[in-house]
Amino acid sequence: MIKVHHLENSRSQRILWLLEELELDYEVIEYKRDPETASGPESLKAVHPLGKSPVITDGELTVAESGAIIEYLLDRYDTEKRLRPTEGQALLDYRYWLHFAEGSLMPLLVMKLVMMKVPQNPMPFFIKPIAKMITGKVQEKFINPRIEPQMSFIEETLNQQTWFAGDKLTAADIQMSFPLQAASTRMNLTKFPNISRFLKQVEKEPSYQKAIKKGGVFTTL
């Protein structure tokens, strides 16, 4: 049986969603974050040297990284090609968004989260205004000018089609769900109505709801 090494509030949530969509049997092995660092526990390193999630084990195979896990599960179990287009523009779009999620969007969102949290950490009172000014400038001058065009591009894509690869749900949507959920906690999505609509679509998917029940309440960091 497939085992999902599931760290709370993490990218592994979308792997549970994919498994539900594929109607596969699986076991969830839960891990808690360190309350101070938000990192995964040392026990995860027994599964994979980096101690990060998601990781799955399928028999004797161990597969890490969201994109690689998605590709593996589709190659092995999606025999009817329900969640991956097979040709044309839909296939090109699918591949693009599958890699865009972690390759382009998520790094900026992680940087944004770090810059938001630094001033909140304990520090001498006279340092806090300086930390807030520096992190604010990093966001203003570096992060925001790069993330805004990406969000606008996503918004326009979703203005033209229901899902990222057309009118049908694919694994690219599952992959893109996490960074957009993360963005919703770090940005005002008022001017991105199609992204907001996409997130509502995701939450209404029966397979997504089943994954949430198995993986626990989900709030992106």
Phi, psi and omega per residue, in radians:
M1 nan 2.542 3.079
I2 -1.207 2.326 3.061
K3 -2.006 2.265 3.113
V4 -1.851 2.053 3.086
H5 -1.503 1.731 -2.856
H6 -1.851 1.943 3.042
L7 -1.529 2.287 -3.100
E8 -0.961 2.512 3.105
N9 0.866 1.000 -3.086
S10 -2.488 3.120 3.123
R11 -1.043 -0.352 -3.114
S12 -1.164 -0.283 3.115
Q13 -1.035 -0.676 -3.103
R14 -1.277 -0.378 3.042
I15 -1.221 -0.662 3.043
L16 -1.073 -0.722 3.108
W17 -1.054 -0.808 3.136
L18 -1.053 -0.761 -3.140
L19 -1.108 -0.661 3.063
E20 -1.139 -0.712 3.140
E21 -1.126 -0.597 3.119
L22 -1.451 -0.097 3.132
E23 1.009 0.786 3.141
L24 -1.778 2.577 3.009
D25 -1.342 2.418 3.113
Y26 -2.728 2.820 3.106
E27 -2.028 2.363 3.098
V28 -1.724 2.133 3.025
I29 -1.862 1.970 -2.966
E30 -1.582 2.509 3.074
Y31 -2.301 2.510 3.128
K32 -1.780 2.571 3.082
R33 -1.357 2.652 2.993
D34 -1.162 2.224 -3.063
P35 -1.105 -0.402 -3.123
E36 -1.625 -0.739 -3.055
T37 -1.753 -0.274 -3.059
A38 1.152 0.178 3.111
S39 -1.421 2.839 3.065
G40 -1.271 2.822 -3.129
P41 -1.291 2.831 3.124
E42 -1.050 -0.481 -3.090
S43 -1.078 -0.413 3.102
L44 -1.159 -0.446 -3.134
K45 -1.205 -0.316 3.062
A46 -1.248 -0.352 3.131
V47 -1.621 -0.760 3.127
H48 -2.535 2.414 -3.022
P49 -0.968 -0.514 -3.110
L50 -1.427 -0.223 3.093
G51 1.098 0.601 -3.116
K52 -2.017 2.856 3.133
S53 -2.194 2.532 0.234
P54 -1.521 2.625 2.944
V55 -2.425 2.429 3.013
I56 -2.137 2.657 2.940
T57 -2.109 2.349 -3.134
D58 -2.301 1.685 -2.986
G59 1.190 -2.170 3.137
E60 -1.598 -0.055 -3.122
L61 -1.520 2.444 3.007
T62 -2.109 2.223 -3.120
V63 -2.222 2.257 3.125
A64 -2.088 2.953 -3.111
E65 1.331 2.215 -3.055
S66 -0.924 -0.906 -3.103
G67 -1.055 -0.754 -3.139
A68 -1.155 -0.673 3.106
I69 -1.130 -0.763 3.120
I70 -1.043 -0.828 -3.140
E71 -1.063 -0.753 -3.130
Y72 -1.086 -0.849 -3.095
L73 -1.114 -0.679 3.124
L74 -1.213 -0.743 3.131
D75 -1.040 -0.702 -3.031
R76 -1.544 -0.605 -2.943
Y77 -2.070 -0.332 -3.121
D78 -1.588 1.168 -3.045
T79 -1.162 -0.432 -3.134
E80 -1.601 0.041 3.106
K81 0.988 0.749 -3.138
R82 -1.315 -0.530 -3.001
L83 -1.961 0.200 3.101
R84 -2.547 2.072 3.099
P85 -1.043 2.726 -3.071
T86 -1.883 -0.226 -3.087
E87 -2.847 2.988 2.990
G88 1.214 -2.844 -3.099
Q89 -1.091 -0.588 3.137
A90 -1.050 -0.701 3.120
L91 -1.174 -0.733 3.110
L92 -1.104 -0.749 3.117
D93 -1.116 -0.741 3.126
Y94 -0.994 -0.875 -3.121
R95 -1.098 -0.702 -3.114
Y96 -1.069 -0.923 -3.060
W97 -1.244 -0.518 3.089
L98 -1.035 -0.677 -3.112
H99 -1.599 -0.496 3.136
F100 -1.057 -0.665 -3.041
A101 -0.922 -0.889 -3.104
E102 -1.683 -0.453 -3.070
G103 -1.416 -0.538 -3.060
S104 -2.070 -0.900 -2.989
L105 -1.396 -0.837 -3.007
M106 -1.121 -0.668 3.108
P107 -1.000 -0.705 3.122
L108 -1.191 -0.650 3.120
L109 -1.188 -0.605 3.063
V110 -1.145 -0.777 3.093
M111 -1.041 -0.734 3.136
K112 -1.086 -0.736 3.122
L113 -1.079 -0.772 -3.141
V114 -1.065 -0.791 -3.129
M115 -1.143 -0.511 3.104
M116 -1.312 -0.569 -3.038
K117 -1.500 -0.483 -3.079
V118 -0.931 -0.883 -3.116
P119 -1.163 -0.270 -3.124
Q120 -1.482 -0.237 -3.113
N121 -1.306 2.655 3.102
P122 -1.044 2.333 3.112
M123 -2.881 2.810 3.098
P124 -0.966 2.475 -3.022
F125 -1.013 -0.545 -3.091
F126 -1.377 -0.250 3.107
I127 -1.510 -0.544 -3.023
K128 -0.962 -0.803 3.113
P129 -1.065 -0.608 3.124
I130 -1.198 -0.777 3.121
A131 -1.074 -0.734 3.141
K132 -1.130 -0.685 3.133
M133 -1.165 -0.767 -3.108
I134 -1.155 -0.840 -3.115
T135 -1.158 -0.596 3.081
G136 -1.113 -0.702 3.129
K137 -1.188 -0.665 3.100
V138 -1.057 -0.767 3.108
Q139 -1.130 -0.782 -3.076
E140 -1.164 -0.734 -3.000
K141 -1.642 -0.469 -3.047
F142 -2.020 -0.948 -2.993
I143 -1.283 -0.967 -3.049
N144 -1.043 -0.736 3.122
P145 -1.114 -0.306 3.130
R146 -1.692 -0.581 -3.087
I147 -1.426 -0.554 -3.114
E148 -1.066 -0.801 3.097
P149 -1.089 -0.607 3.105
Q150 -1.134 -0.784 3.134
M151 -1.127 -0.673 3.112
S152 -1.140 -0.666 3.104
F153 -1.129 -0.755 3.091
I154 -1.091 -0.762 3.138
E155 -1.021 -0.776 -3.125
E156 -1.182 -0.680 3.084
T157 -1.027 -0.815 -3.121
L158 -1.313 -0.237 3.006
N159 -1.292 -0.451 -3.067
Q160 -1.656 -0.357 -3.103
Q161 -2.642 2.785 -3.036
T162 -1.221 -0.793 -3.136
W163 -2.107 3.082 -3.012
F164 -1.224 -0.434 3.126
A165 -1.985 0.352 3.118
G166 2.290 -2.440 -3.062
D167 -1.708 0.052 3.140
K168 -2.117 2.514 3.042
L169 -1.093 2.315 3.042
T170 -2.283 3.062 3.100
A171 -1.142 -0.351 3.071
A172 -1.126 -0.627 3.080
D173 -1.175 -0.688 3.094
I174 -1.096 -0.740 3.124
Q175 -1.151 -0.692 -3.097
M176 -1.343 -0.279 -3.066
S177 -1.077 -0.747 -3.057
F178 -1.131 -0.899 3.134
P179 -1.071 -0.586 3.127
L180 -1.291 -0.586 3.012
Q181 -1.147 -0.674 3.080
A182 -1.122 -0.740 3.138
A183 -1.055 -0.617 -3.109
S184 -1.157 -0.355 3.113
T185 -1.627 -0.161 -3.059
R186 -2.118 -0.109 -3.101
M187 -2.457 2.771 3.019
N188 -1.504 2.031 -3.076
L189 -1.622 0.218 -3.105
T190 -0.956 -0.698 -3.111
K191 -1.523 0.155 3.104
F192 -2.163 1.162 -3.044
P193 -1.106 -0.547 -3.127
N194 -1.298 -0.557 3.027
I195 -1.164 -0.735 3.096
S196 -1.077 -0.712 3.110
R197 -1.115 -0.719 3.104
F198 -1.033 -0.786 -3.121
L199 -1.117 -0.641 3.085
K200 -1.172 -0.672 3.078
Q201 -1.033 -0.809 -3.133
V202 -0.991 -0.852 -3.070
E203 -1.134 -0.386 -3.135
K204 -1.527 -0.229 -3.125
E205 -1.128 2.213 -3.123
P206 -0.989 -0.696 -3.126
S207 -1.185 -0.577 3.072
Y208 -1.152 -0.767 -3.129
Q209 -1.114 -0.652 3.075
K210 -1.127 -0.698 3.136
A211 -1.115 -0.684 3.118
I212 -1.108 -0.697 3.130
K213 -1.113 -0.630 -3.120
K214 -1.429 -0.592 -3.058
G215 -1.626 -0.176 3.141
G216 1.683 2.918 -3.141
V217 -0.997 2.362 -2.979
F218 -2.016 2.028 3.003
T219 -2.311 2.040 -3.084
T220 -1.152 2.566 3.127
L221 -1.330 nan nan
